[in-house]
Amino acid sequence: QVQLVESGGGLVQAGGSLRLSCVTSLREFSINNMAWYRQAPGKQRELVARIIPSGTTNYAHSVEGRFTISRDNAKSMVYLQMNSLQPEDTGTYYCVAAGWIFGPGTQVTVSS
């Protein structure tokens, strides 16, 4: 059974930064797409950022220029560097492997 574990969430003031990490037991990690999704209270889950095996990335329009997704294939880890955080970035952030395997999530709260 594949496991993903996120860490790095917390409470931060608007304008601050956080770095989320995700470690996975996924075999052949390097050939799989990895992504971060988030879900705010009362809203649908949305894609935040994705990174494919080649390293190509794509981002939600709302986070482009502020967030950076990266991966370390040797460690089977994926990261999300979040800068200039805003209250609307508040939510539970999920690491997702291969498009459908979700971690339990980590809470990010941005105060105004």
C-alpha positions in Angstrom: 0.0 0.0 0.0 1.4 3.4 -1.0 1.8 5.9 1.7 2.2 9.6 1.5 2.9 11.8 4.5 2.8 15.6 4.3 4.5 18.0 6.8 5.3 21.6 7.1 1.9 23.1 7.5 1.0 25.6 10.2 -0.1 29.1 11.1 1.5 32.1 9.4 0.7 35.8 8.9 -0.2 37.2 5.5 3.0 37.8 3.5 4.8 34.9 5.2 6.2 31.7 3.8 5.9 28.0 4.4 7.5 25.0 2.9 5.5 21.8 2.6 7.2 18.4 2.3 5.8 15.1 1.2 7.5 11.7 1.6 6.1 8.7 -0.3 6.6 5.0 -0.4 5.6 5.0 -4.0 7.7 2.6 -6.0 9.3 4.1 -9.2 8.6 7.5 -7.8 10.7 9.2 -10.5 8.3 8.2 -13.3 5.2 9.4 -11.7 3.4 12.8 -11.7 3.3 14.4 -8.3 1.0 17.2 -7.3 -0.3 19.4 -4.5 -4.0 20.0 -4.1 -5.8 22.1 -1.4 -9.3 22.3 0.0 -10.6 25.4 1.8 -13.6 25.1 4.1 -16.8 24.9 2.2 -15.0 24.8 -1.2 -14.0 22.1 -3.6 -10.6 20.6 -3.7 -8.4 22.2 -6.3 -5.1 21.6 -8.0 -2.4 23.9 -6.7 0.7 22.6 -8.6 1.9 19.6 -10.5 5.3 18.3 -11.5 5.8 15.6 -14.1 8.8 13.3 -14.3 10.7 15.6 -16.7 10.5 18.4 -14.1 8.0 20.4 -16.1 5.6 22.2 -13.7 2.2 23.9 -13.9 0.4 26.0 -11.4 -3.1 27.3 -10.5 -3.4 30.8 -11.7 -4.0 32.0 -8.2 -0.5 30.8 -6.9 1.6 31.3 -10.0 4.7 33.4 -9.1 4.3 32.7 -5.4 4.5 28.9 -5.1 7.1 26.6 -6.4 6.8 22.8 -6.6 9.9 20.6 -6.7 10.9 17.0 -6.4 13.8 15.0 -5.1 13.7 11.6 -6.9 16.5 10.2 -4.8 14.5 10.7 -1.6 11.0 10.1 -3.1 10.0 13.5 -1.9 8.1 16.5 -3.3 8.0 20.0 -1.9 5.9 23.1 -2.2 7.5 26.4 -1.3 4.8 28.9 -0.6 5.7 32.6 -0.5 3.7 35.8 -0.1 0.9 33.8 1.5 -2.5 35.3 1.7 -5.6 34.4 3.8 -7.2 32.8 0.7 -4.4 30.3 0.7 -5.8 28.8 3.9 -6.8 25.2 3.6 -5.8 21.6 3.9 -3.0 20.8 1.5 -2.7 17.3 0.1 0.2 15.6 -1.6 -1.0 13.5 -4.6 0.9 10.8 -6.4 0.1 9.4 -9.8 -3.0 11.6 -10.0 -5.1 9.6 -7.5 -3.2 8.6 -4.4 -3.8 11.2 -1.7 -2.0 11.8 1.6 -3.9 12.7 4.8 -3.2 16.4 4.3 -1.5 19.2 6.3 -3.3 22.3 7.5 -2.2 25.7 6.4 -3.7 28.8 8.0 -2.9 32.3 6.9 -4.0 35.1 9.2 -4.6 38.6 8.0 
